């Protein structure tokens, strides 16, 4: 989860610093993450999907989408200016993913308790 936030922050912080053709190929960095997740998820029991998400989950998801849109206005011209953008985006993305995971777990627990009755 942390690696996903860091890779996403790295991709979006390099926009404007590297050549646009090279930047358009940067989502290839997700391929090893997808392969690792597919291998890792096969070893675990299949989890039940959450039936509904909480309002906090939706608010954090919208905040993350807003941060992603706002980061396109901040185009660094050098590598030195890309470092603060990377740090800010990494903090926003990893924090948002962490909160969204926590809310999903709470929703599953609440759903499990309601089904037991």
N, C-alpha and C positions, 0 to 999 in steps of 0.2 A: 504494500500500500504506500509506503514511504517512497519506494523506488519509482512507482508510477507517478507520484507527485513531482519528484525530482526530474524525471525524464520529460514530463510535460512542461515543467518550468524551463528546462534547458532548451526545448524546441522553440517555445514562444519567446524566450529572451534573446535568441540568436537571430530573430527576424530583423533585418536591416543591417546586421553586422556581417553576415556571410552572403555569398551570392545567392540570388533567389532560386536558381536551378538546384543548387546544393541544398538549400533550405526546404525545397519541395520534396526532396528525398529523405528528409530527416525523420518522418514517421516510421521509417524502416527500423528505427531503434525500438519500436514496440514489438517487433517479431520475437526477440529472445524472451521478452516478458510474457507474451502470449504462450510461447512454447513451455516456459517454466510453469505458468499457471495451469496449463492443460495437464502437465505431468503431475503437479502437486494436487490438483483437484481429483484426479483419478484415485488417489490413495485415501481420500476422505469419504465418509458417507455423504450421500446426497442430502443437502439441506432443503428444508421446506421454504418456498418463496414467501416473502411477506405479502399479505393480502392487500394491505394499504400502508402508505407511508404517513408518518406524522407531519404536522405542519412545520416543525423544526427542520425535518429532513428536506422538505420542499424549499424552505427559506434558505437553507445553506446551499442547496443545489443552484438556486437562482443567484445567490451571492457569488458562487464560483463562476457561473456563466457571465455575470456582470464583470467580474474581475478579468475574465478572459477577453471580453470585448474591450474593456478599458485599457488593457495592456497593449492593444494594437495602436493606441494613440501615442504610446511612449516608445519611440523608435530610437534606440541608441546608435550612435555613429561609430563608436569605437568599442573595443573589448572592455575597456575600463568602465564605461557606462553600462555595459551589459551585466556586470557583476551585481550591482544593486537591484536591477530588474529581476535577475535570476533569484536572488535571495528573497525578494518580496513575493514573487510568484510561487516559489517553493514553499514559503510559509503559508500562503493562502491556500494552495492546492492540497498540501499534506494536512493542514488543519481542517479543511473542509471535508476531505475524504475520511479523516478520523471521526469527525462528528457524524457524518452520514452513516458510517459503519456502526457507531454506537447506537444511533437511533434505530437502525435496522434490527439490531440485536434486541433492543427494548421492545420494538414492535412485535418481534417473534415471540418473546417471552409473554407479552400481554395477550397475544393471539392464542398461545398455548394454554394460558390460564383460563381464557374465556371458553375454549373448546372443552376443557375438562369438566365444566359444569353441566 
